Amino acid sequence: MSKVRAYSIRAEDIARERERVGGDLEKFDHSRVIRLDTLELPPLGPRDVHLRILAFSAEHNVDHAAIADTQDIAKARGGKIYPGNSAVGEVLAVGGDVERFAPGDVVVTHCNGAPDDYGYPLRIWAYDQPNSIGWYAEEAVVGDWQILPAPLGCGLSLWEIAALPLRAPTAYHLWRRAIGIFRVKVPSERLARVNVLGFGGGVSELFLMLARSEGHRAIFCSGSPARRAHLESLGIESIDQTAFHRFAGREDVEAFNKKVRDLTAGVGAHLVCDMLRGNVYPAGLRCMARLGVNVSAGWQLAQQCTYNSAQLSVRQLTLDHTHYETLLGCAAATELYGSVFKPTVHREIYAFEEVPRVIKEMHDNVQTGIPIVRVAKKLPEAVAKLVP
């Protein structure tokens, strides 16, 4: 197979940069760690598919890998990783046993790196799955089980489709867990319409779109005016997180709780999606309705969270930690592109050579939506018409 350009992250570069900034991650220069490298593609196996990457979305797991704030995953993986686990690609060639795909097909990836006995991922592709090579690259070789047909007729642009392969299955899994657990406690004939609150970015937005599509009241808490405006256009209410100083102190948490109670006639949020944790966690817990469910699959701000078990027991609250979807769940989530999932995309579409800047700006929380990187300069005809 050929050699292609691909991004890599090396543990020695992380250590050098962390030493340079004295551990102050706000001064961390991602361009010193996320480097454009050369990758030799593996030979095409009988169940493999050779892809030309058309576009991909930036993901927070790449930021975590670059700054090693939760785990030095590059070191754990032997010193170097090739990141990227969400992409849209064009099939260039298929192995002899591949039946579902053919050259010219356009596909989306998923990042379930190693399904367990129930289909849920033990590891995530291009993050902690051993020997996995990511898709922040010009081309890639994947197993045929790792891709799904791209729903090009769903009404979304190419950039909107590229925003969803990782986020949509995550949101779909979070939603079916949250509403499923709540219905064990409160059946629909007792309460048909529930209050649903989401914090943060892309996954929470999609979680709320699912809630709204099923007739529930959806409320989005974000500091981004652009993201709030987009969700408001879809019938989702919004709260400006900056009005509560991003929950810097106890008084901010109490003021936010009052806001949510006022919006919900004193009831609170039955379902909360918190992909951030950190300062957001106590705010999400405080404003929950009795018998509520708080779900998370992320740790953007912090990994650790504590709670008073007796208080949660008396209020009958459930904290549920999820990860990512099954292969069947990924396919089901993809069916909802355009009809339910209408993501907020950052106003600038980045060039392939700008990935370090993309991740830095995502880390700094200055983007107006999900950041998208265009890789292929020339697009297939079926996809070119989806570019605004």
C-alpha positions as CSV (number, residue, x, y, z in Angstrom):
1,M,0.0,0.0,0.0
2,S,1.0,3.6,-0.4
3,K,2.3,6.2,2.1
4,V,-0.1,9.1,3.0
5,R,0.0,12.1,5.2
6,A,-1.5,11.6,8.7
7,Y,-1.4,13.3,12.0
8,S,0.4,11.7,14.9
9,I,1.0,12.4,18.6
10,R,4.2,11.3,20.4
11,A,4.7,10.9,24.1
12,E,8.1,12.5,24.0
13,D,6.7,15.6,22.4
14,I,4.0,15.8,25.1
15,A,6.6,15.5,27.8
16,R,8.7,18.2,26.2
17,E,5.8,20.6,25.8
18,R,4.5,20.1,29.3
19,E,8.0,20.8,30.7
20,R,8.2,23.9,28.6
21,V,5.0,25.4,30.0
22,G,5.7,24.2,33.5
23,G,2.4,22.2,33.6
24,D,0.3,25.3,32.7
25,L,-2.0,23.7,30.1
26,E,-3.4,27.1,29.1
27,K,0.0,27.9,27.6
28,F,0.2,24.5,25.9
29,D,1.1,24.7,22.2
30,H,-0.8,21.9,20.4
31,S,1.3,22.4,17.2
32,R,4.3,21.2,19.0
33,V,2.6,17.9,19.7
34,I,0.0,17.2,17.0
35,R,2.3,16.8,14.0
36,L,1.6,16.1,10.3
37,D,3.4,12.8,9.7
38,T,3.7,10.1,7.1
39,L,1.9,6.8,7.5
40,E,2.4,3.6,5.5
41,L,-1.0,2.0,5.0
42,P,-1.3,-1.6,5.9
43,P,-2.1,-4.2,3.1
44,L,-5.7,-4.6,2.2
45,G,-7.1,-7.7,3.9
46,P,-10.1,-9.8,2.7
47,R,-12.5,-7.9,4.9
48,D,-10.8,-4.5,4.7
49,V,-11.9,-1.3,2.9
50,H,-9.5,1.4,1.6
51,L,-10.9,4.9,2.1
52,R,-10.0,8.3,0.8
53,I,-10.9,10.6,3.7
54,L,-13.1,13.5,2.6
55,A,-13.7,15.3,5.9
56,F,-13.6,14.7,9.6
57,S,-14.7,16.5,12.8
58,A,-12.4,17.5,15.6
59,E,-13.0,15.5,18.8
60,H,-12.2,16.2,22.5
61,N,-10.4,12.9,22.9
62,V,-7.7,14.2,20.6
63,D,-7.2,17.2,22.9
64,H,-7.0,14.8,25.9
65,A,-4.4,12.7,24.0
66,A,-2.4,15.8,23.1
67,I,-2.2,17.4,26.5
68,A,-2.3,14.1,28.5
69,D,-4.6,15.7,31.1
70,T,-6.6,12.5,31.9
71,Q,-4.1,9.8,30.7
72,D,-0.9,9.9,28.7
73,I,-2.5,7.6,26.1
74,A,0.4,8.0,23.6
75,K,2.8,6.7,26.2
76,A,0.4,3.9,27.2
77,R,0.1,2.9,23.5
78,G,3.9,2.6,23.1
79,G,4.9,6.2,22.6
80,K,2.9,7.2,19.5
81,I,-0.6,7.2,18.2
82,Y,-2.4,8.3,15.0
83,P,-5.6,10.0,16.3
84,G,-9.0,10.6,14.7
85,N,-12.1,8.5,15.1
86,S,-14.8,10.3,13.2
87,A,-14.8,10.7,9.5
88,V,-16.5,10.7,6.1
89,G,-14.7,8.8,3.4
90,E,-15.0,7.5,-0.2
91,V,-14.3,3.8,-0.8
92,L,-11.3,3.3,-3.2
93,A,-11.0,-0.5,-3.0
94,V,-12.4,-3.4,-1.0
95,G,-11.1,-6.8,0.0
96,G,-12.2,-10.0,-1.7
97,D,-14.7,-10.9,1.1
98,V,-16.4,-7.5,1.4
99,E,-20.0,-7.5,0.1
100,R,-21.6,-4.4,1.6
101,F,-19.4,-1.8,0.0
102,A,-17.9,-1.1,-3.4
103,P,-15.5,1.5,-4.9
104,G,-17.2,4.9,-5.1
105,D,-19.4,4.4,-2.1
106,V,-19.4,7.2,0.5
107,V,-19.3,6.1,4.1
108,V,-19.1,7.3,7.7
109,T,-17.0,5.7,10.4
110,H,-17.8,4.7,14.0
111,C,-15.3,4.4,16.8
112,N,-16.4,1.2,18.7
113,G,-13.0,-0.3,18.8
114,A,-13.7,-3.6,20.4
115,P,-17.3,-4.7,21.1
116,D,-17.9,-6.7,24.3
117,D,-20.3,-9.6,24.6
118,Y,-23.2,-7.2,24.5
119,G,-21.9,-5.0,21.7
120,Y,-20.6,-2.1,23.8
121,P,-17.0,-0.9,23.3
122,L,-14.3,-2.1,25.6
123,R,-12.0,0.4,23.9
124,I,-12.3,3.3,21.5
125,W,-10.7,3.2,18.0
126,A,-7.7,5.5,17.6
127,Y,-7.6,6.2,21.3
128,D,-7.1,3.3,23.7
129,Q,-7.7,0.3,21.4
130,P,-4.2,-1.3,20.8
131,N,-2.8,-1.1,17.3
132,S,-5.6,1.1,16.1
133,I,-4.7,3.8,13.5
134,G,-6.9,6.9,13.3
135,W,-8.5,8.8,10.5
136,Y,-6.9,12.2,10.7
137,A,-5.3,11.2,7.4
138,E,-5.6,11.5,3.7
139,E,-6.4,7.8,3.4
140,A,-7.1,4.9,5.7
141,V,-7.6,1.1,5.7
142,V,-10.5,0.0,7.9
143,G,-12.5,-3.2,8.6
144,D,-15.8,-3.4,6.8
145,W,-17.5,-3.6,10.2
146,Q,-16.1,-0.1,11.1
147,I,-18.1,1.9,8.5
148,L,-21.7,2.6,7.5
149,P,-23.3,4.0,4.3
150,A,-23.4,7.8,4.5
151,P,-27.0,9.0,4.3
152,L,-26.3,11.5,1.5
153,G,-30.0,12.1,0.9
154,C,-30.8,13.1,4.5
155,G,-30.9,16.8,3.8
156,L,-27.7,17.7,5.7
157,S,-24.6,19.3,4.2
158,L,-21.3,17.4,3.9
159,W,-20.0,19.3,6.9
160,E,-23.1,18.5,9.0
161,I,-22.8,14.8,8.1
162,A,-19.1,14.9,9.1
163,A,-20.0,16.3,12.5
164,L,-22.0,13.3,13.5
165,P,-20.2,9.9,13.2
166,L,-18.9,10.0,16.8
167,R,-21.4,12.4,18.4
168,A,-24.7,10.9,17.1
169,P,-24.2,7.4,18.4
170,T,-23.0,8.8,21.8
171,A,-26.1,11.0,22.1
172,Y,-28.3,8.1,20.9
173,H,-26.9,5.8,23.6
174,L,-27.2,8.5,26.3
175,W,-30.8,9.2,25.4
176,R,-32.0,5.6,25.3
177,R,-30.3,5.0,28.6
178,A,-31.6,8.1,30.3
179,I,-35.2,7.8,29.2
180,G,-35.1,4.0,29.7
181,I,-34.0,4.3,33.3
182,F,-36.5,7.0,34.0
183,R,-39.3,4.9,32.7
184,V,-38.4,2.1,35.1
185,K,-39.3,4.6,37.8
186,V,-42.0,6.7,36.2
187,P,-44.0,5.1,33.4
188,S,-45.3,7.3,30.6
189,E,-48.9,7.0,31.7
190,R,-47.9,8.8,34.9
191,L,-45.8,11.5,33.2
192,A,-45.8,11.6,29.4
193,R,-43.7,14.8,28.9
194,V,-40.5,15.2,30.9
195,N,-38.1,18.1,31.4
196,V,-34.7,17.5,29.7
197,L,-31.6,19.6,30.3
198,G,-28.3,19.4,28.5
199,F,-25.0,21.1,29.1
200,G,-22.1,21.6,26.8
201,G,-21.5,21.0,23.1
202,G,-22.3,18.7,20.2
203,V,-23.4,15.5,22.1
204,S,-25.7,17.4,24.5
205,E,-27.3,19.3,21.5
206,L,-28.1,16.0,19.8
207,F,-29.4,14.5,23.0
208,L,-31.8,17.4,23.3
209,M,-32.8,17.0,19.6
210,L,-33.8,13.4,20.4
211,A,-35.8,14.6,23.4
212,R,-37.6,17.3,21.4
213,S,-38.4,14.8,18.6
214,E,-40.2,12.7,21.1
215,G,-42.3,15.6,22.4
216,H,-40.4,16.4,25.6
217,R,-39.4,19.8,26.9
218,A,-35.7,20.4,26.0
219,I,-33.5,23.1,27.6
220,F,-29.9,23.8,26.5
221,C,-27.4,25.5,28.9
222,S,-24.5,26.9,27.0
223,G,-22.2,29.9,27.0
224,S,-22.2,30.1,23.2
225,P,-24.7,32.5,21.7
226,A,-24.4,30.8,18.2
227,R,-25.1,27.4,19.6
228,R,-28.1,28.6,21.7
229,A,-29.5,30.4,18.7
230,H,-29.3,27.3,16.5
231,L,-31.1,25.1,19.1
232,E,-33.7,27.8,19.7
233,S,-34.5,27.7,15.9
234,L,-35.3,24.0,16.5
235,G,-37.7,24.7,19.3
236,I,-35.3,24.0,22.2
237,E,-35.2,26.5,25.0
238,S,-31.8,27.9,26.2
239,I,-30.1,29.3,29.2
240,D,-26.9,31.4,29.0
241,Q,-24.4,29.6,31.2
242,T,-22.2,32.7,31.5
243,A,-25.0,34.4,33.4
244,F,-24.1,32.0,36.2
245,H,-20.3,32.5,35.9
246,R,-20.0,28.9,34.7
247,F,-20.9,27.8,38.2
248,A,-17.7,29.1,39.8
249,G,-19.3,29.2,43.3
250,R,-22.1,27.8,45.4
251,E,-24.2,30.9,44.9
252,D,-24.0,30.4,41.1
253,V,-25.2,26.9,41.4
254,E,-28.1,28.0,43.6
255,A,-29.0,30.8,41.2
256,F,-29.0,28.3,38.3
257,N,-31.2,25.9,40.3
258,K,-33.7,28.7,40.8
259,K,-33.7,29.5,37.1
260,V,-34.4,25.9,36.2
261,R,-37.1,25.6,38.9
262,D,-38.7,28.8,37.6
263,L,-38.8,27.4,34.0
264,T,-40.3,24.1,35.1
265,A,-42.9,25.3,37.6
266,G,-40.8,24.2,40.5
267,V,-40.3,20.6,39.2
268,G,-36.7,20.7,37.9
269,A,-35.0,18.6,35.2
270,H,-36.1,14.9,35.0
271,L,-33.2,14.1,32.7
272,V,-29.8,15.8,32.6
273,C,-27.0,15.2,30.1
274,D,-23.7,16.4,31.4
275,M,-20.7,15.8,29.1
276,L,-18.5,18.2,31.0
277,R,-18.4,17.4,34.7
278,G,-16.1,19.7,36.7
279,N,-18.1,22.9,37.8
280,V,-21.1,21.8,35.7
281,Y,-21.6,18.6,37.8
282,P,-23.0,20.2,41.0
283,A,-25.3,22.5,39.0
284,G,-26.7,19.5,37.0
285,L,-27.2,17.5,40.2
286,R,-28.8,20.4,42.1
287,C,-31.5,21.2,39.6
288,M,-32.7,17.6,39.1
289,A,-36.3,16.7,39.7
290,R,-37.2,13.9,42.1
291,L,-36.6,10.5,40.5
292,G,-34.4,12.1,37.9
293,V,-31.6,10.6,35.8
294,N,-28.2,12.3,35.2
295,V,-26.2,10.7,32.3
296,S,-22.7,11.4,31.1
297,A,-20.1,9.9,28.7
298,G,-17.5,12.6,29.1
299,W,-15.0,14.2,31.3
300,Q,-14.0,17.3,29.4
301,L,-13.4,19.3,32.6
302,A,-12.9,16.7,35.3
303,Q,-12.9,12.9,35.8
304,Q,-13.8,12.9,39.5
305,C,-17.2,13.7,41.0
306,T,-18.6,13.1,44.5
307,Y,-22.1,12.9,45.9
308,N,-24.1,12.4,49.1
309,S,-25.4,8.9,48.7
310,A,-28.1,9.4,51.4
311,Q,-29.5,12.5,49.7
312,L,-29.6,10.9,46.3
313,S,-31.3,7.9,47.8
314,V,-34.0,10.0,49.4
315,R,-34.5,11.9,46.1
316,Q,-34.3,8.6,44.2
317,L,-31.8,10.1,41.7
318,T,-29.7,8.0,39.3
319,L,-26.3,8.8,38.0
320,D,-25.5,6.8,34.9
321,H,-22.1,6.7,33.2
322,T,-22.1,5.5,29.6
323,H,-19.4,5.2,26.9
324,Y,-20.4,4.7,23.3
325,E,-22.9,2.7,21.2
326,T,-23.1,-0.8,19.9
327,L,-22.7,-1.4,16.2
328,L,-26.5,-1.7,15.9
329,G,-26.9,1.5,17.8
330,C,-24.5,3.3,15.6
331,A,-26.5,2.2,12.5
332,A,-29.8,3.3,14.2
333,A,-28.3,6.7,15.1
334,T,-27.2,7.2,11.5
335,E,-30.8,6.7,10.4
336,L,-31.7,9.9,12.2
337,Y,-29.3,12.2,10.4
338,G,-31.3,15.2,9.1
339,S,-34.7,14.2,10.5
340,V,-33.6,14.5,14.1
341,F,-29.9,15.3,14.2
342,K,-29.2,18.8,12.8
343,P,-25.9,19.7,14.3
344,T,-24.4,23.1,14.9
345,V,-21.2,23.5,12.8
346,H,-18.5,26.0,13.4
347,R,-18.5,28.8,10.8
348,E,-15.0,28.1,9.5
349,I,-14.2,24.9,7.7
350,Y,-10.6,24.2,8.3
351,A,-7.9,22.9,5.9
352,F,-6.2,19.6,6.6
353,E,-3.0,21.4,7.4
354,E,-4.7,23.3,10.2
355,V,-5.5,20.5,12.6
356,P,-3.3,21.7,15.5
357,R,-5.1,25.1,15.4
358,V,-8.5,23.3,15.3
359,I,-7.7,21.3,18.4
360,K,-6.3,24.4,20.2
361,E,-9.4,26.5,19.4
362,M,-11.6,23.6,20.6
363,H,-9.6,23.4,23.8
364,D,-10.0,27.2,24.3
365,N,-13.8,26.9,23.7
366,V,-13.9,29.7,21.1
367,Q,-15.6,27.8,18.2
368,T,-19.3,28.5,17.3
369,G,-20.1,24.8,16.7
370,I,-18.6,21.5,15.9
371,P,-15.3,22.0,14.1
372,I,-14.9,20.3,10.7
373,V,-11.8,19.7,8.7
374,R,-11.9,19.3,4.9
375,V,-9.3,16.8,3.7
376,A,-10.0,16.1,0.0
377,K,-9.6,19.0,-2.3
378,K,-11.6,17.3,-5.0
379,L,-14.8,15.7,-3.9
380,P,-16.9,12.9,-5.5
381,E,-19.9,14.3,-7.5
382,A,-22.4,12.9,-5.1
383,V,-20.8,14.8,-2.2
384,A,-19.7,18.0,-4.0
385,K,-23.3,19.1,-4.3
386,L,-23.6,18.9,-0.5
387,V,-21.0,21.6,0.1
388,P,-22.7,25.0,0.8
